[in-house]
């Protein structure tokens, strides 16, 4: 079978790292998550995934995705007919993992990513792809017109690659158009930003993160009434999620927590309620 060629922008190429992480995870006897669709897609793409083999960051991407899945499941349990918006969706397969058969979904990303995504996914009555930049207000208008709330916005491994004024603009846009919505995002501290040339995965691609956030609670100051519902590192995952992980993952995370590695502490996964 001839693989699908990949022609992506510099930042967009990073979407292949979590895709491969989930594909590798799916092959394990006891995975942190099952994602046969990711393994299928990675196997159909003509790309040198071997550059990411055995990297610790692959496990980090899987744990991050698992936490975002956990938050979306909780949201849909409370709002079964709510709307989920995947910002910078890449080749994510969260819909396949957690959809409840009733929610509405929007998958937003830049045009080159959506072109690639359409190779593997098609729009349905409840799920639609939108080609555009997260910094462009038009996507928000399309979501507001296409589905009612409540809304859950997920920006996984997206915002750190923007400049802070653009991140603030995204937060303002979502809060203004969808007040009361939940917003999941990751933040990277200054130690991660300044050492990313030595990062095990980012050192193998050209993209670099630009937005540094040393304390996610500061996001509450960006808009009055915004509340940080929860914030985790990879070593302080919710107890329910941690207990469901395979034993070797729990042992690994306990060891990392004991070492308190600066990069582990500076990378945070956050859930906001916007006002």
N, C-alpha and C positions, 0 to 999 in steps of 0.2 A: 504493500500500500504506500502510495506516495504521500508524504506528509504535507500538511498545509504550511506554506512559507509564512514567516512573520516579518512584517514591515511596520515597526512601531517607533514612536518618538522615544527620546532618551528616558524620560520619566516613566512613560507607559511600559517600557520594557520590564520594569520592576514587577509588574503584575504576574510575570512568569515564575517568580520566586515562590509566592504562596501557593500558586497552582501546583508547582512541582512538590512543594511540601505536603500538600494534601494527597497528591498521587502516591508519593512514597509512603505516607502514613497508611493509606488504604491497603497496602501490601502486607502490613505487619499482622501477625497473628492476634495481637491484642492492641489495637490502635486507640488513640485518644478520640478519634472520630472516624466514621466510615464515609468515604466519598468516591464511589466507583466512577461517577461521572468525571471527576477530576482526573483520575487515572486514564480514562478513555480519551479525554481531550489532550492531555499531555502526550499520550502515545501517538496522537494524530498530527502533532505539530513538529515541523522540521526546525529544531532548535537544539543547540548544544546544552542540554540540561545537565550534563555530566559535570559542568563547572561548579554546580551547587551540591554535588554528592557529599554526604557525610558532614555537612555544615551544621553546627549547633543552631544556627538561625532558622533552619527549616523547622525544627521542633518549636521554636518560638512563634513562628507564623501559625502553626497548627493550634497552639494554645491560645493565641490571640483570637483566631477565628472561632475556636470553641467558646470563648467567653462572649464574643459578639453573638454567636448562635444562642447562647444561654439568655442573653438580654432580649433578643427578638422573640424567643419562645415565651418568656415571661410577659412581654408586651401583648402577644397574640392570645395568651390565656386570659388576659384582662380585657382585651379589645379584639375579639375574634374576627371582626369585619373591618379592622383598621387598615392603614396603608403603610407599607414599608418602602422606603426609598434608599436604594444602594448607591451612594455617591462614590464615583470612581470604582465602579463595579468590577472592572477588569474581566476575568473569566471566573468570577466567583459563582458558587453553586449553592448559596445559602437557601434559595428557594427550594431546591431539590431536597435539602436536609430538614427544613423546619416549616415549610408551608402547611397551613391547616385546611386548605381547600376552600377558604372563604375570603381571605385577605386580598387586598390589591397590592401589586408590586410594580415599582419602577426601577429600571436599571440604567443609571446615568454614567456616561463616560465620554471621552473625546472621540471625534469621528473615526479615527484610525482604529481605536479599540472596539468601537461598536461594529465596524466593518468586520473585524476578526470575530467578534462575538456572534454575529449573525451566521457565521459558518456553522456554529454549534447549537444556537438557540433561535427560536422563533417567537414572535409576539403571540399572545393569546388574549382572551377576553379579560383576564385578570392580571396579566403581566405584560409590560410594555418597555421597550428599550428607547432611550432618549440620547441622541448624539449632541453633545455640547459641553461647554466648560462649566464647572461648578461656580465660577466667578461671574457667569452670564445669567442675568435674571430670567431669561426666557424659559429655562427648564422649570423654575419654580411655578411660573404661570401655567405650564403644561400639566404639572402635578396637581395644582389647585383646581384646574378645570376638569381633570380626568378622574379624580377620586376625592371622596370625603375623608375627614379625619375620624378618629385621632391618628396622628402620624408618628412614625419612628424613622429617624434618619441615621444611616450608618455610613461613616467615612473611615474605612479601615485602611491604614497605610496610605493615606492620601494627603492630609493637611500639612504634615511636616515638610512636604516637598514644595509648599507655597511660601511666599514671603508673608510676614505677620500682617501687614495691612490687608492682604487678600484673605487671610484666614478670618480676620475681624469682619471683613465684608461678607463672607459666607455665613458666619454666625448671625450677623445683623439681618441678612436676607431671610434666612430660615425663621428667625424669631419674629420678624415683621409679618411674614406671609403665613406662618403656621405657629402662632403663639400657643404655649402649653405643650408643644411637641417634645419628644425625647430625642436626644442626639448623642450617639456613641462615636467616640473619636479617640485616637491615640496621640500621645504627646511625647516628645523626645527632649531630654534635658541638654544643657550646654556641653556636658562631657561627651555625649554621643555625637553631637553636631561636629565638635572639633576633632574627633578621632575617627570619623566615618571612613576616611581613606584606608584605615586598617581594619574596618569591619569585615567579617568573614564573607558576607554576601555582597554588600554594596561595593566593596573593593573590586568586584568582578564585573560591574556595570558602570556606566558613566553617570547615572543620575546621582544627585546629592541632595540631602535634606537642607532646608534653609530656615525653617521656623523653629526656634528654640523656646521651650516652655519649662522652666524649672519647677513651677508649682501650679498644677492644674486648678487649684482653688482660685487662682487669679482670674480665671475665665468668668467667674461670677461677677467680677467688677466690670466686665466689658458691657453688660446690659443689666440694669437694675431689675431685680426679681429672678434672674437666672440662678438656678440652684444646682450644685454638683451633687448628684444623688449618690454616686459611689466612684471610687478610683482604686485601681489595683495595679500591682506589678505582677510579673509572671510568677513570682514566688508568694504572692498573697492573693491567690484566686479565691473566689467564694467557696466556702466550706463544702457546699453541696456538689459543686463542680469538681473540687479537689478530690473528694472521696470517691467520685466516679471514675477517676483516672486510673490507668493500669498501675500496678505496684511499682514498676521501675520508674515511671514518671514521678510518682509521689516521692520516691527516694531521691531522685535527681533534684527535684525542686526543694526538698528539705536541705540538701547539701548546698545548693546555691544560696538559699536564704541564710544559712549559717555563715557562708563566706561574705555575704552582703557585697557582692561585686557592684562597683559604682554604676556600670551600665545597666545592670538589672534594676537597680533602684531608680534610675533616671528615666527609664522607659515605662510609661504609665498608660493604662487603658481606662477610659473615663466615660461616665454616663451623666449627661446633663439633662435638666428640664429647663427649656427655654421660656422666657417670659416676653 
